Amino acid sequence: MDSRDREGNIVSGDNRQDKLLKKLYDTKAGRMVLKGLVQPEITKAGSLFLDSKFSKPFILPFIEKNHIHMEEYEEEDYESYNHFFCRRMREGKRKFAEEKEILCAPCDSRLSVYPITDEGTFCIKNTYYTLDSLVRSEKLADRYLEGIICIFRLTVEDYHHYCYVDDGIKTRNYHIPGVFHTVNPVANESYPIYAENTREFSILKSKNFGNILMMEVGAMLVGRIVNHHEEREVFRGMEKGFFEFGGSTVILAFQKGAVIPDQDLVKNTEEGYETVVKMGERIGRKGTK
């Protein structure tokens, strides 16, 4: 899938993953394979392998194929592929804007921004989702009507840690179990992306942007969500958690008037493009609510 950078230039994605997903989702044989892949015993076996020393030979080819600049990361002797996948950036490589009323991206990703309509739905590549179906609470979803939802899609080459976008008080984590399916947008043509994905959410009672609904969505196979905190005070730029292997998604929902998103992000989404953003990069500002 193609994206745009903040200057409006087209950034071509690696379509090999899209082609594989089309085969899995769009053919009878592919769906039979997919059904087997998402079984708990398969995901457990995959997880054990990626945590083992036997997965180390896959690290260097992955770095070379995806042109990852390892000088940006802390030096470490990686014991497994998953250890490498969860690598940490060097301090100072992802700085937030100094002005607290500026909204910054919580992670490296491809970003889409949608209004939360009166009907409570939003669209990703011609497939509609309700906030209610994501959080399984109509009462909670209603609080965000006429607000905006920001969907940060992480690809396998992205930095898979994510952080809080403001100071505030975080509530407990609410875990919604599910069968893993891919979060790659191409899968929308056959299956709803989030209907069966494991996900976890909490509310950040923030100082500048109201009550932010924060959600992490796991990916197909071993896309494990690791959140560090239960209810506590948190700070802007503080790490919230990370994903283990797999493409994954971070979602932020804002209440009406709480945030004014940057217009290039809105325009790109309306024209069918995601926008490449980095953790700490400006994506909007405090609203007039």
N, C-alpha and C positions, 0 to 999 in steps of 0.2 A: 504494500500500500504506500502511496506517495504522501509525503508530508511537506510542509514549508518551514523554513527557518524564519527568524524574526525580521529578516530583511525582505521576505517574500520570495526567496529563491526556492525552487523545487528540490527536495531531498528525496532521492529515490530509495525505496526500501528494498530489502532482499526478498524477491518474490518466490524463492525456493520453498520457504515455509508456507506461503500462501497456496502454492501448487499442491504441496503435501496435504494441507488441510482440506482443500477442495476434494481431493481423492477420498479422504476419510469421511467427510460429511455429505458429499454429493453422490456417492456410489454405494450400492448395496454391500459390496465386498468391504469397502472402506468403513461403513458403519458397523459391520460385524467385527472388524479389527478394533475399532474404537471402543466398542462395548467391552471387549476383553481388556483393553489397555486401562480402563478406568476402574477395574475391579480392585478392591482393597489389597489383596495379596500381591497384585502386580505393582501397585504404587509402593507398597512396603519393600518389595524386592529391589525396585529401582532406587529407592531412598538408601537402602543398605549399601548398594553398589557405589553410589555417588559419594557416600560417606567413607568409603574404604580406600586404602592405598592403591588398589587396582585401577582406580579411575584417574590416577595422576597423569598417565600418558596422554589424556585428552586435553590437558590444560594448554600446552604450547600451541597445538594446532588451532585451538579456539581463539587464542590471543592473536595469532597471525591472520586467521580468516576474517576476524572482525575488527582488525586494526586497532586494538585496544592499546592506549598509551599508558603503559605500566609505570612510567615515571610519576604519574599522578597519584599512585597508590603507595601505601606503606609497604616497605620491604618485608617479606616474610617467606619462610619455607613452607609452602602449602602441602599439607598432608593428604589432601583428597581434592577431587573436583569441586565438591560442595564448599570446602574450605576456601578454595580460590574464588568461587562464585560469590561468596559473602565477603570478599575483600573490602578493606576500608580505604577511603580516600585519605591522603595526607592532610593534616590540619591546615586550614586556610584555603583549600582548593574550592570550596563551595560556600561563599560568603553571602549572607542576607543583606538586603538594602538596609541602611542605617535607620531610615525613617520608619517608625513603627506602624504608621498608617498605610504603608505600601504592602500589598499582599504579594508574597513570594511563593514560588513553586516548592512543594514539599519534597520533590524528587526529580531525578533525571527521567525524562519520559517524552511521549508524544501526547499532546494535550488537546482535548476537545471541550468546548464550553456550550452548554445548552440552557435555555430557559426551562424552568419547571412550570408547566402550563396549568391552566385551571382544571384540566382533566387529570393532572398529576402524572403526565407522561413525558418522556424525552426519547429522542431518536438517535440510534447509532447505525449508520449505513442501512437505512430503510427498515430497521427493526425497532419497535417501540417497547419501552420498559417503563414500569411505574416505580416510583420510590417505595410505594407500599410493598411491591413484590420483592424489593431488595431487602428492606428492613423487617418485613412481615409485621408491620404495625401501621394501620391506617391513621391512627391518632398522631403518631410521630411524623408520618409522611405529610399530613395536612399542615404541619407547622412550617413547611418549606415551600408551599405553593406560592407561585409568583416570584420565587427566588431563582437562583442559578445553581447548576450542577457542573462541576469540573471533573473530567474523567482523564486521569493520567495513566496512559498505557505504557508499561515498561516492556522493552524488548530484551532478549537475552544478553545483548551486549551492554545494556545500561547498568549504571550503579544501582544496586538493589536495596539500598538503605533509604529510609524516608523519615521526615522529621515533622515537628509541630510548626505551624505557620504563625502562631501568636502565643503570647503569655496567657495563662488562664488556668482553670480547674478542669481536669479531665475526669469523666465518669468511668465507671467500670466497663470492661469489655463484654460485648454480647456476641457470642459465637453462634453462627448458623452453619450446621454441617451440610454437606452436599457431595454429589459426585463431581469429580473434576472434569471440566471441559475447557477447551482453549479460550483465551480471551482475545485471540487474534480476530479483527473485524471481519475477515473473509468468511468466518464460520456463521455469521449472522444470516447468510442467505438460506441456511437450512435449519439451524437450531438457534433458539434464544441463548445469548452468551451466558447470562448470569443465573438462569433458572436453576441450575444444578451445581453451581460452584460453591465450594466452601468459602465463607466470608466472615469477617469480624468487624464490628463497628463500635464506636463510642461517640460521646458528645464532648466537644471542647467548649466550655463556657469562657469564651475569649474576651480579652479587654477591648479589642478594636473591631471585631467582625461578628459580634453576636454569638449565638450558639451554633457552632459548626458541627455538622454531621460528618464524621470521618470514618471511611470504610476501606478495608483492604480485601481484595478478592484474589483467591488462589487460582493457579492455572492447572492445566491438564497434568496428570501424573504427580510429580513430587513438588508442586509449587507450594511449599509450606509457609505459613504466616507466622512470624515470630515477633510478638509485641512485648515490649519491656515492662510496661506499667499497668497497674490497675488504677483505681481512683487516687488522684494526687495533684499537686500543683506542678505545672510544667511551664517551659519557657520557649520562646521563639528560637528556632534553630536547633533545639534539643532533639536528639534522635528518638523517634517513637518506636522504630522497629526495623525489620528487614525481611525480605523474602529469600528462602532457599531456592534451589534450582527451578527454573521455569519462568516463562513470561508471565507477568502479573499486572494487577491494576490497583491504583489508589484512587478513591473517590472523595471529593469534598463537596458538600451541599451547604449553601448559604441561604439564610432567610431573606425575605423580600427587603430590598433596600440596603442590605448589610454590606454589599460589595459592588463596585463598578468594575467589570472586567475590561482589560485593554481591548480596544476595538479590533486590532489585527487578529486577535484570537477568535473573536466572534465571527469576523468576516471569513477567516479561513474555514471555520467549522461550517458556516452556511454554504460555502463553496465545495464542501466535501473533502477538505484537507485537515489532517492533524497538524499541530504546530510543535516543533522540536523545542523543548525547554530544558533548562538545567536547574538543579536544586539551588534555591536562593535567588533565582532570577525573577524580576518583577513580572507579575501577570495581572495586576489590577490594583485598586486602592479602596480605602474605606468609603462606604456609601454615606448617604445623607440621613439614614434611618435614625 
